[in-house]
Amino acid sequence: MAIEYPETPDRTRCSYTRSTDFLARIRKSEALIDARPALYFSGYERVGGYPVFVERAKGAKLRDVDGNSYIDYLLGFGSVVLGHANFEVNRAVTAALERGVNPSFLDMDHIALAERMVALIDAADCVTFLKTGSDAVAAAVRLARAVTGRPHVVHFGHHGWHDWCSNSPGVQQSVKQLLTPFRFNDIDHLDALFEVHRDEIACVVMMPYELEAPSTGYLAAVQDLAHKNGALLVFDEVRSGFRIDLGGAQAAFGVRPDLSAFGKAMANGHAISALAGRRDVMSKILELGLTVTYYRSPDAISAALTTLQLLERDDVPAKLARLGARLMQGLDEAAHHAGVPARSIGLPATPFIRFEHTREPDREKAMRLFCNAMLGLGHLLTPAHHWFVCAAMTEADIDATVLASREAFSLVKRML
């Protein structure tokens, strides 16, 4: 439902006439388009419209087809870590395309990328490449089931759309029954699930963190519990990988999972993912029939190799931590100044805001009002999940966002 809010000043009022017209046009031919804008607004129709089509993405900024500009904290839902249209990545991709889009043989960068990932990820004896994060996690689950001979999976977080982790129509009930979620930072709950599904659990699949960081010792306790019960530990590092540490969240928190799935930030927006793991486990992968037509694409391979080189050369995780910490501190101060019960949460590279009004409907409304107002002020944030910072952002960008948040928090205060 639409939430009304006072008009912002003329300097910040956005028009979305062209986006609205183009959206009406594409709805006639693209079956999934109504889901895709909803990924941003979670089914929320914004008063006055919203941007859908991009004219240009460069660095930390977007410009939509109506000429509105934004500092982008969605960043291709976390896939862009260096900044949009990075020159060095684009140059590597262009050179790779000259060698052929999908040659029948492997590109030489394939060797370099595999070696680079094994060198960066302490728990990876070897890797293989796929196209999407969903692919990589699904492959990890199939491999864990093949290795252990067990059917059940317990999980935390969002892992994509494949049948093994989906509750949607079209997925057989027998498949849905083989998946059980567990509560993050609650080792007793996971322990209880192992009792319920004794000798049935193939693997624990989890994002190392989502909004909140893991409590001290929690991830190690999960690993111990999985291994004690004969299950593998699979880290879904599709969002976290290479963002908070070059070795992944597993390096930051000191845990060595049996298998790990990477994607998003590893290629600065290009479509590639990786499954990495222990050699004894990965040696079974040839039995799975993972024939992927596009896994050898030189453009994505070169994009990933160049992205990893730049992440290391420029110590990007450290920069993201500094920028994110500056943003979180500024948002906390702005909320306090406005008298709004809100605080920043999460890790600095993936910050978020939590509103702490007493009533849940007020918390939800506050979040949508805040993101709604920030959009009108030229800052692209989502109410659906945590945000991202990128290497192309500057302290001036962060400070501009904090300044805009003062107006957005004031709006929330007036409306609730």
ChimeraX attribute file (.defattr): number of C-alpha atoms within 10 A of each C-alpha:
attribute: neighborCount
match mode: 1-to-1
recipient: residues
	/A:1	8
	/A:2	10
	/A:3	12
	/A:4	11
	/A:5	14
	/A:6	9
	/A:7	13
	/A:8	15
	/A:9	9
	/A:10	7
	/A:11	8
	/A:12	15
	/A:13	15
	/A:14	20
	/A:15	16
	/A:16	18
	/A:17	15
	/A:18	16
	/A:19	19
	/A:20	17
	/A:21	10
	/A:22	13
	/A:23	18
	/A:24	11
	/A:25	11
	/A:26	13
	/A:27	12
	/A:28	9
	/A:29	9
	/A:30	10
	/A:31	9
	/A:32	10
	/A:33	13
	/A:34	13
	/A:35	12
	/A:36	12
	/A:37	17
	/A:38	13
	/A:39	15
	/A:40	19
	/A:41	19
	/A:42	15
	/A:43	14
	/A:44	15
	/A:45	14
	/A:46	15
	/A:47	13
	/A:48	15
	/A:49	13
	/A:50	21
	/A:51	22
	/A:52	17
	/A:53	16
	/A:54	15
	/A:55	12
	/A:56	14
	/A:57	17
	/A:58	14
	/A:59	20
	/A:60	24
	/A:61	21
	/A:62	22
	/A:63	19
	/A:64	19
	/A:65	18
	/A:66	18
	/A:67	16
	/A:68	20
	/A:69	22
	/A:70	20
	/A:71	23
	/A:72	27
	/A:73	23
	/A:74	21
	/A:75	27
	/A:76	16
	/A:77	18
	/A:78	23
	/A:79	23
	/A:80	28
	/A:81	30
	/A:82	27
	/A:83	23
	/A:84	25
	/A:85	17
	/A:86	16
	/A:87	12
	/A:88	13
	/A:89	25
	/A:90	17
	/A:91	15
	/A:92	20
	/A:93	20
	/A:94	15
	/A:95	14
	/A:96	21
	/A:97	16
	/A:98	10
	/A:99	12
	/A:100	13
	/A:101	14
	/A:102	17
	/A:103	12
	/A:104	10
	/A:105	8
	/A:106	13
	/A:107	19
	/A:108	11
	/A:109	19
	/A:110	21
	/A:111	12
	/A:112	14
	/A:113	21
	/A:114	18
	/A:115	15
	/A:116	14
	/A:117	23
	/A:118	18
	/A:119	14
	/A:120	17
	/A:121	23
	/A:122	18
	/A:123	21
	/A:124	22
	/A:125	17
	/A:126	20
	/A:127	21
	/A:128	18
	/A:129	23
	/A:130	25
	/A:131	20
	/A:132	20
	/A:133	25
	/A:134	22
	/A:135	24
	/A:136	27
	/A:137	31
	/A:138	21
	/A:139	20
	/A:140	29
	/A:141	23
	/A:142	17
	/A:143	24
	/A:144	30
	/A:145	20
	/A:146	17
	/A:147	18
	/A:148	17
	/A:149	13
	/A:150	16
	/A:151	19
	/A:152	24
	/A:153	24
	/A:154	20
	/A:155	22
	/A:156	19
	/A:157	17
	/A:158	15
	/A:159	24
	/A:160	17
	/A:161	14
	/A:162	14
	/A:163	14
	/A:164	21
	/A:165	25
	/A:166	17
	/A:167	16
	/A:168	12
	/A:169	7
	/A:170	8
	/A:171	14
	/A:172	13
	/A:173	11
	/A:174	8
	/A:175	15
	/A:176	16
	/A:177	13
	/A:178	16
	/A:179	18
	/A:180	16
	/A:181	17
	/A:182	21
	/A:183	12
	/A:184	22
	/A:185	19
	/A:186	13
	/A:187	15
	/A:188	12
	/A:189	13
	/A:190	21
	/A:191	15
	/A:192	12
	/A:193	15
	/A:194	18
	/A:195	11
	/A:196	11
	/A:197	14
	/A:198	12
	/A:199	16
	/A:200	20
	/A:201	27
	/A:202	26
	/A:203	29
	/A:204	27
	/A:205	28
	/A:206	25
	/A:207	21
	/A:208	25
	/A:209	22
	/A:210	19
	/A:211	16
	/A:212	16
	/A:213	15
	/A:214	16
	/A:215	12
	/A:216	10
	/A:217	12
	/A:218	18
	/A:219	24
	/A:220	16
	/A:221	14
	/A:222	22
	/A:223	20
	/A:224	15
	/A:225	19
	/A:226	21
	/A:227	15
	/A:228	10
	/A:229	18
	/A:230	17
	/A:231	26
	/A:232	29
	/A:233	25
	/A:234	27
	/A:235	30
	/A:236	31
	/A:237	28
	/A:238	29
	/A:239	27
	/A:240	25
	/A:241	25
	/A:242	27
	/A:243	29
	/A:244	23
	/A:245	24
	/A:246	23
	/A:247	20
	/A:248	25
	/A:249	22
	/A:250	24
	/A:251	18
	/A:252	11
	/A:253	18
	/A:254	14
	/A:255	20
	/A:256	21
	/A:257	24
	/A:258	24
	/A:259	28
	/A:260	30
	/A:261	32
	/A:262	28
	/A:263	33
	/A:264	27
	/A:265	30
	/A:266	32
	/A:267	25
	/A:268	29
	/A:269	24
	/A:270	23
	/A:271	22
	/A:272	28
	/A:273	28
	/A:274	26
	/A:275	25
	/A:276	29
	/A:277	26
	/A:278	18
	/A:279	15
	/A:280	12
	/A:281	20
	/A:282	22
	/A:283	13
	/A:284	13
	/A:285	18
	/A:286	10
	/A:287	9
	/A:288	11
	/A:289	7
	/A:290	13
	/A:291	9
	/A:292	11
	/A:293	11
	/A:294	16
	/A:295	20
	/A:296	22
	/A:297	24
	/A:298	27
	/A:299	28
	/A:300	28
	/A:301	30
	/A:302	28
	/A:303	28
	/A:304	30
	/A:305	24
	/A:306	23
	/A:307	26
	/A:308	22
	/A:309	15
	/A:310	15
	/A:311	22
	/A:312	15
	/A:313	9
	/A:314	11
	/A:315	14
	/A:316	23
	/A:317	22
	/A:318	18
	/A:319	21
	/A:320	26
	/A:321	21
	/A:322	14
	/A:323	22
	/A:324	25
	/A:325	19
	/A:326	16
	/A:327	25
	/A:328	23
	/A:329	14
	/A:330	20
	/A:331	26
	/A:332	19
	/A:333	18
	/A:334	23
	/A:335	25
	/A:336	15
	/A:337	12
	/A:338	19
	/A:339	13
	/A:340	21
	/A:341	17
	/A:342	22
	/A:343	18
	/A:344	20
	/A:345	17
	/A:346	20
	/A:347	21
	/A:348	25
	/A:349	26
	/A:350	27
	/A:351	22
	/A:352	24
	/A:353	21
	/A:354	17
	/A:355	19
	/A:356	15
	/A:357	16
	/A:358	9
	/A:359	8
	/A:360	11
	/A:361	10
	/A:362	16
	/A:363	18
	/A:364	16
	/A:365	17
	/A:366	27
	/A:367	21
	/A:368	22
	/A:369	23
	/A:370	23
	/A:371	21
	/A:372	23
	/A:373	27
	/A:374	23
	/A:375	25
	/A:376	24
	/A:377	25
	/A:378	22
	/A:379	25
	/A:380	24
	/A:381	26
	/A:382	23
	/A:383	23
	/A:384	14
	/A:385	18
	/A:386	22
	/A:387	24
	/A:388	26
	/A:389	30
	/A:390	31
	/A:391	21
	/A:392	19
	/A:393	20
	/A:394	14
	/A:395	13
	/A:396	9
	/A:397	18
	/A:398	21
	/A:399	16
	/A:400	16
	/A:401	20
	/A:402	23
	/A:403	14
	/A:404	20
	/A:405	25
	/A:406	20
	/A:407	19
	/A:408	26
	/A:409	28
	/A:410	17
	/A:411	21
	/A:412	23
	/A:413	15
	/A:414	12
	/A:415	14
	/A:416	12
